[in-house]
Amino acid sequence: MLLVNGERRETLSVSDRGLQYGDGLFETIEIKDCRPVFFDLHLKRLEAGCLRLGLPFPSSGLLAEEAGTLCRESPAQAVLKIIVTAGSGGRGYRRPEAIETARILSLHPFPDYPATFGTEGIRARICAIRLGINPALAGLKHLNRLEQVLARAEWSDPAIQEGLMLDSAGHLIEGTMSNLFYVRNGALYTASLEQCGIAGIIRELIIRLATRHRFAVTELSYTFEQLASADEIFVCNSIIGIWPVRQIEQIALRSGPITREIQQWLADYKQETLRSEP
């Protein structure tokens, strides 16, 4: 199911700047019980991203209305993707004086991941492809995702569920589709995203919930060698929630108590949010 600028069609102008230059942003949202999960947070991130890129933001009301149209036709659990592009602008990097953004909302089947990924954990690998350093785009979920595409192409082994990516300076930043946390000596750590990486919704919530529970969280630059001394490691995003990492390369770990506690915080907050939203 698909809406392009509010219309039921599957076509977009070949001159659209999202296609031509990756000039735009996107959000990937879980649908549960035919309702978008953490929708307000996704819209706020999308609006903030539009502001940083200098794009007019389609109103939250309009996006909510169009998302509601798709959700009413959705299975109980699905994935909603929202794309906002800079619209059509002809050849050349310069945008038109009056930008008319394009919006694409599409509904997709929810991935059939084994429940053991969330309980027993997953295997991960270190990717050879590095993330370029660019503070101007750091944190944004923009449409230029070639680094992740190339990194994900590095393996086809179904036993490996995620690849971890370093930046060009050798610091661990995130997974190809997830943010990365580790636990050491009872404290929680995650990569600073001031230079590159995507600031995920679940990453934001974990930091917020940890603060609420008076749990120390440090955002820092760290290497694989530092990660190797972790007691627990997990990855997260809006679709998978939280997956413990049980093996990275030759490092073996277990799903630890702090990861399980954070999983419960997130599950409780999700239910609380769904009950409070209309």
Secondary structure, DSSP 8 states (H G I E B T S, - for coil): -EEETTBS-----TTBHHHHH--EEEEEEEEETTEETTHHHHHHHHHHHHHHHT-----HHHHHHHHHHHHHTS-SEEEEEEEEE--B--SSSS--SS---EEEEEEEE-----THHHHT-EEEEE-SS-B---TTTTB--BS--HHHHHHHTT---TT--EEEEEBTTS-EEEESSSEEEEEETTEEEEE--SSSSB--HHHHHHHHHHHHTT--EEEE---HHHHTT-SEEEEEETTTEEEEEEEETTEE----HHHHHHHHHHHHHHHHHHHH--
